[in-house]
Amino acid sequence: MSNERGRRAEIAGDGTGPPETPPKNELLAKIPAHELASFMEHVSDVSIAVKEVLFEEKDVLERVYFPLNSMISLVNVMDDGTLIEVMTVGREGFIGFALLNNVSTARYKGVVQIGGRFLSVPVADFLTAIETLPEMRIHLRHYAQFASEVAAQGVACNSVHNVEQRLARWLLITADAIGSNTFDITQEFLSQMLAVRRPGVTVAMGALGRRALLSHRYGKVTLLDVPGLKQTSCECYRRIQEKAIELLHDNEPSRQLHGKN
């Protein structure tokens, strides 16, 4: 893996209005203040563009990434170059959970799917945090378990559900991951992530658009009817939400991953 990608985000204001609420990583937001303060001493705030490759499979991991308003796809690369998405990681989690098992190499290729801001920390400092910050360690391990179960759910989904259902699930998960109902994505990239041919994605997007569930133009998708998309999605989106509530949300059953209905 190459040196850290991206640049430090520049934060500025003109004083004419209240500052925007900064994006946050939901996993780090649960860390006790004293532990978080210690960890943040080693963290950089970086912006990384869409389609940037953070690491290839079997690269030695050099940095750990916590998305703020962005999303990373972990993908399997087949011998013929075909990309198969294993899972996505957004503001609910982090990239580098193999390190929790003393595995220092990337198990998949990591591609920035939705560009934006990340918190980035060197692996050495991350490993120190695992050893010295017990509450943080618990939350990181809960997320690693969640990631494993989501990946398994994705395998089941791709085996039994149709393209339209899978597309609705994927779009909802993406909106949850970045905290926005509008994001940039191309049909070509969607076809790779859903492991279907591009015409299949075009048909599914058209069907959802005709029912006013979303709009898609010039590579930008806007979710117009989140409840309708939830009804269109397969059971897998609901199951992933249930897993998130159980493993990530401190037993708060009323909380939803997606706050916009």
C-alpha positions as semicolon CSV with decimal commas, in nm:
position;residue;x (nm);y (nm);z (nm)
1;M;0,000;0,000;0,000
2;S;0,127;0,345;-0,083
3;N;0,159;0,635;0,158
4;E;-0,160;0,795;0,291
5;R;-0,394;0,904;0,013
6;G;-0,577;1,234;0,014
7;R;-0,512;1,561;0,185
8;R;-0,595;1,724;0,515
9;A;-0,941;1,877;0,497
10;E;-0,947;2,255;0,513
11;I;-1,210;2,389;0,752
12;A;-1,298;2,754;0,714
13;G;-1,591;2,992;0,753
14;D;-1,681;3,349;0,665
15;G;-1,860;3,426;0,991
16;T;-2,190;3,510;0,820
17;G;-2,386;3,225;0,968
18;P;-2,372;2,932;1,209
19;P;-2,114;2,669;1,120
20;E;-2,235;2,350;0,959
21;T;-2,268;2,050;1,187
22;P;-1,951;1,855;1,116
23;P;-1,993;1,499;0,990
24;K;-1,904;1,235;1,243
25;N;-1,814;0,871;1,258
26;E;-2,083;0,696;1,461
27;L;-1,847;0,434;1,598
28;L;-1,604;0,691;1,736
29;A;-1,895;0,896;1,871
30;K;-1,964;0,614;2,118
31;I;-1,613;0,612;2,264
32;P;-1,585;0,771;2,612
33;A;-1,445;1,123;2,597
34;H;-1,119;1,045;2,778
35;E;-1,041;0,752;2,548
36;L;-1,142;0,942;2,235
37;A;-0,921;1,237;2,328
38;S;-0,622;1,007;2,359
39;F;-0,696;0,840;2,026
40;M;-0,758;1,166;1,837
41;E;-0,406;1,286;1,911
42;H;-0,290;1,054;1,632
43;V;-0,571;1,113;1,381
44;S;-0,565;1,308;1,054
45;D;-0,874;1,450;0,882
46;V;-0,839;1,377;0,510
47;S;-1,048;1,411;0,195
48;I;-1,028;1,129;-0,059
49;A;-1,182;1,125;-0,406
50;V;-1,421;0,870;-0,550
51;K;-1,264;0,560;-0,709
52;E;-0,938;0,609;-0,518
53;V;-0,787;0,273;-0,429
54;L;-0,682;0,270;-0,064
55;F;-0,519;-0,072;-0,083
56;E;-0,504;-0,386;-0,291
57;E;-0,566;-0,735;-0,158
58;K;-0,264;-0,860;0,041
59;D;-0,115;-0,511;0,077
60;V;0,033;-0,447;0,418
61;L;-0,206;-0,211;0,592
62;E;-0,045;0,120;0,683
63;R;-0,346;0,325;0,794
64;V;-0,694;0,271;0,935
65;Y;-0,985;0,478;0,800
66;F;-1,302;0,598;0,972
67;P;-1,546;0,742;0,713
68;L;-1,729;1,063;0,804
69;N;-1,949;1,143;0,502
70;S;-1,800;0,892;0,261
71;M;-1,808;0,521;0,185
72;I;-1,560;0,249;0,095
73;S;-1,632;-0,075;-0,088
74;L;-1,439;-0,388;-0,001
75;V;-1,430;-0,599;-0,316
76;N;-1,306;-0,936;-0,431
77;V;-1,114;-0,922;-0,758
78;M;-1,164;-1,232;-0,972
79;D;-0,899;-1,367;-1,208
80;D;-1,072;-1,207;-1,507
81;G;-1,079;-0,866;-1,335
82;T;-1,444;-0,880;-1,232
83;L;-1,513;-0,692;-0,909
84;I;-1,754;-0,847;-0,658
85;E;-1,851;-0,630;-0,364
86;V;-1,813;-0,799;-0,026
87;M;-1,951;-0,511;0,180
88;T;-1,952;-0,134;0,218
89;V;-1,826;0,070;0,511
90;G;-1,954;0,416;0,593
91;R;-1,985;0,638;0,896
92;E;-2,105;0,345;1,107
93;G;-1,766;0,175;1,106
94;F;-1,403;0,166;1,003
95;I;-1,165;0,002;0,758
96;G;-0,897;-0,221;0,903
97;F;-1,085;-0,470;1,119
98;A;-0,848;-0,754;1,021
99;L;-0,600;-0,584;1,255
100;L;-0,819;-0,686;1,549
101;N;-0,719;-1,046;1,473
102;N;-0,347;-0,966;1,438
103;V;-0,375;-0,982;1,058
104;S;-0,171;-0,701;0,904
105;T;-0,260;-0,745;0,537
106;A;-0,569;-0,637;0,346
107;R;-0,809;-0,923;0,275
108;Y;-0,989;-0,737;-0,005
109;K;-0,935;-0,443;-0,235
110;G;-1,052;-0,116;-0,081
111;V;-1,208;0,139;-0,319
112;V;-1,361;0,474;-0,227
113;Q;-1,714;0,450;-0,357
114;I;-1,848;0,783;-0,227
115;G;-1,575;1,044;-0,199
116;G;-1,552;1,269;0,104
117;R;-1,390;1,302;0,443
118;F;-1,225;1,036;0,655
119;L;-1,039;1,022;0,981
120;S;-0,715;0,836;0,925
121;V;-0,471;0,693;1,179
122;P;-0,141;0,503;1,137
123;V;-0,168;0,131;1,208
124;A;0,088;0,148;1,488
125;D;-0,122;0,405;1,676
126;F;-0,438;0,206;1,609
127;L;-0,281;-0,108;1,756
128;T;-0,173;0,089;2,063
129;A;-0,531;0,209;2,104
130;I;-0,659;-0,149;2,090
131;E;-0,427;-0,242;2,376
132;T;-0,475;0,065;2,596
133;L;-0,835;0,181;2,539
134;P;-1,072;-0,094;2,658
135;E;-1,404;0,073;2,574
136;M;-1,285;0,155;2,225
137;R;-1,168;-0,203;2,180
138;I;-1,516;-0,333;2,266
139;H;-1,685;-0,108;2,009
140;L;-1,432;-0,198;1,741
141;R;-1,487;-0,568;1,798
142;H;-1,863;-0,528;1,788
143;Y;-1,825;-0,359;1,451
144;A;-1,600;-0,638;1,324
145;Q;-1,871;-0,890;1,417
146;F;-2,132;-0,675;1,245
147;A;-1,917;-0,656;0,930
148;S;-1,883;-1,034;0,921
149;E;-2,259;-1,084;0,950
150;V;-2,337;-0,819;0,687
151;A;-2,099;-0,984;0,441
152;A;-2,274;-1,317;0,497
153;Q;-2,614;-1,150;0,450
154;G;-2,491;-1,008;0,119
155;V;-2,401;-1,354;-0,008
156;A;-2,752;-1,477;0,073
157;C;-2,909;-1,169;-0,085
158;N;-2,721;-1,203;-0,413
159;S;-2,823;-1,569;-0,431
160;V;-3,198;-1,540;-0,392
161;H;-3,321;-1,184;-0,455
162;N;-3,383;-1,004;-0,782
163;V;-3,188;-0,706;-0,911
164;E;-3,453;-0,448;-0,822
165;Q;-3,471;-0,567;-0,461
166;R;-3,094;-0,576;-0,429
167;L;-3,059;-0,231;-0,582
168;A;-3,311;-0,084;-0,337
169;R;-3,123;-0,245;-0,048
170;W;-2,789;-0,117;-0,175
171;L;-2,916;0,240;-0,218
172;L;-3,067;0,246;0,131
173;I;-2,747;0,114;0,286
174;T;-2,545;0,376;0,098
175;A;-2,769;0,659;0,221
176;D;-2,733;0,528;0,576
177;A;-2,357;0,501;0,540
178;I;-2,300;0,863;0,437
179;G;-2,595;1,033;0,607
180;S;-2,745;1,172;0,287
181;N;-3,021;1,079;0,043
182;T;-2,824;1,225;-0,249
183;F;-2,493;1,090;-0,374
184;D;-2,290;1,039;-0,690
185;I;-2,286;0,692;-0,843
186;T;-2,276;0,560;-1,198
187;Q;-2,469;0,267;-1,338
188;E;-2,142;0,112;-1,449
189;F;-2,014;0,114;-1,094
190;L;-2,347;-0,019;-0,964
191;S;-2,329;-0,309;-1,208
192;Q;-1,988;-0,401;-1,068
193;M;-2,102;-0,374;-0,708
194;L;-2,421;-0,575;-0,764
195;A;-2,244;-0,830;-0,987
196;V;-2,497;-0,788;-1,268
197;R;-2,465;-0,662;-1,624
198;R;-2,519;-0,292;-1,678
199;P;-2,846;-0,334;-1,876
200;G;-2,994;-0,506;-1,571
201;V;-2,905;-0,207;-1,353
202;T;-3,051;0,031;-1,614
203;V;-3,382;-0,157;-1,613
204;A;-3,398;-0,167;-1,232
205;M;-3,312;0,203;-1,197
206;G;-3,578;0,288;-1,454
207;A;-3,840;0,085;-1,269
208;L;-3,763;0,259;-0,939
209;G;-3,762;0,597;-1,111
210;R;-4,102;0,544;-1,275
211;R;-4,248;0,475;-0,932
212;A;-4,097;0,804;-0,806
213;L;-3,880;0,622;-0,554
214;L;-3,565;0,791;-0,680
215;S;-3,422;1,022;-0,943
216;H;-3,104;0,949;-1,134
217;R;-2,938;1,197;-1,365
218;Y;-2,582;1,269;-1,471
219;G;-2,443;1,016;-1,226
220;K;-2,628;1,159;-0,923
221;V;-2,890;0,959;-0,736
222;T;-3,150;1,112;-0,503
223;L;-3,374;0,890;-0,292
224;L;-3,720;1,048;-0,312
225;D;-3,928;0,794;-0,119
226;V;-3,732;0,609;0,149
227;P;-4,036;0,419;0,290
228;G;-4,122;0,307;-0,063
229;L;-3,767;0,186;-0,120
230;K;-3,781;-0,006;0,206
231;Q;-4,096;-0,181;0,086
232;T;-3,928;-0,259;-0,247
233;S;-3,609;-0,387;-0,087
234;C;-3,572;-0,748;0,012
235;E;-3,569;-0,860;0,375
236;C;-3,191;-0,815;0,385
237;Y;-3,206;-0,441;0,452
238;R;-3,428;-0,500;0,755
239;R;-3,201;-0,778;0,877
240;I;-2,895;-0,554;0,848
241;Q;-3,074;-0,283;1,048
242;E;-3,157;-0,539;1,315
243;K;-2,794;-0,648;1,332
244;A;-2,685;-0,284;1,363
245;I;-2,927;-0,223;1,649
246;E;-2,806;-0,533;1,831
247;L;-2,432;-0,485;1,779
248;L;-2,369;-0,115;1,721
249;H;-2,636;0,090;1,892
250;D;-2,595;0,005;2,259
251;N;-2,925;-0,181;2,280
252;E;-3,133;0,117;2,170
253;P;-3,412;-0,065;1,983
254;S;-3,592;0,253;1,882
255;R;-3,295;0,391;1,690
256;Q;-3,282;0,341;1,312
257;L;-2,977;0,353;1,091
258;H;-3,165;0,584;0,858
259;G;-3,323;0,880;1,029
260;K;-3,500;1,019;0,721
261;N;-3,840;0,872;0,635
